Amino acid sequence: MKVDGVTYRSVWVDPDDGWSVRIFDQTKLPWTLDILRLTTRDQGAHAIKSMQTRGAPLIGAVAAYALCLALRADASTEAMERDAGLLNATRPTAVNLRWALERMLTRLRNTPPAERVAAAYEEAGRIADEDAAQNEAIGRHGLPLIRQAVRPARRVNVLTHCNAGWLATVDWGTALAPIYMAHDAGIDLHVWVDETRPRNQGAALTAWELGRHGVPHTVVADNAGGHLMQHGEVDLVIVGTDRVTRHGDVANKIGTYLKALAAKDNGVPFWVALPSTTIDWTVADGVADIPIEERGQAEVTDMTGQLADGTIATMRIVSSGSPAANPAFDVTPARLVTGLITERGRCDASAEGLARLFPERA
Ligand code: MRU
């Protein structure tokens, strides 16, 4: 995708040295577009943990590159297994992280240590390329849903939660890919952007992305979605996901479940966009079996923003002494999901629907 006319992906190998890894520091957006240079395993792990880089598909790709950096330091089998384990432990909910590291290990276990670094960069590059291609395909399969919602003399209103745009993937995004394609196809479209407390991925990242691409959008408080749906202001919801079970339950950023409930009550279609790397075929019941990341209290008690003089400041917004809880994801049961948009097409959020698209996994 383009920022101010320059084409970027969300992770890439530095073309000047051919090995260090570049990412955007998403904790600095929307105020500054800072590009970080990762040179070690620990920098890669820190970037994922601290959410300098984030979004299920992207953390998979960054973890794959972080393993490349680890192998540059020590390509022995013992170190490789240890470093993959360490990277896998950085964040628990998005299954793409485990998927990417397992794929790297499958390739590298059969590669002699002396050849591992080159093989690792090749495999990480493939993971990144495939993610970009899968998200583009998701855009193509999601676009008809937006086209179908077009009414004479009325814009199409899509609501999205969190950031499932190109910043959360290698390119294109998942939920935002159909939106970018619809906008580029000339469809009169407007996006309601949930601010997505506590980390504000909607207000800070989705709004920034959509603004850079010229897509009309409005940021709303997380609590506004139900009201907008009741008043006919939302034609469809499209969200991303961090893990989908083989039965179609959807883990996504905290607050997604409430939007799905409101959508059901108001007859608004609720679609979930995902590359197949986000499907966890080992899990059936999402509420019982998907690990939900519990993050620090400060994300709830404190807010970071820009003061009128341009300074970035963090301040406490919660009564001092009051504790806070911060579950970062929730699970939307499959029965509340209208359907899934994948790189192979759309399907019901069900074991049967997923098996139809992915018969080799069923
Ligand atoms: O905690 P984050 O920001 O890494 O959350 C992941 C996400 O970006 C969202 O849950 C998103 O909707 C799914 S990832 C495309």
Boltz pocket constraint, residues with backbone or C-beta under 6 A from the ligand:
constraints:
  - pocket:
      binder: B
      contacts: [[A, 53], [A, 54], [A, 55], [A, 56], [A, 57], [A, 161], [A, 162], [A, 163], [A, 164], [A, 165], [A, 168], [A, 169], [A, 174], [A, 201], [A, 239], [A, 240], [A, 241], [A, 242], [A, 251], [A, 252], [A, 253], [A, 273], [A, 328]]
      max_distance: 6.0
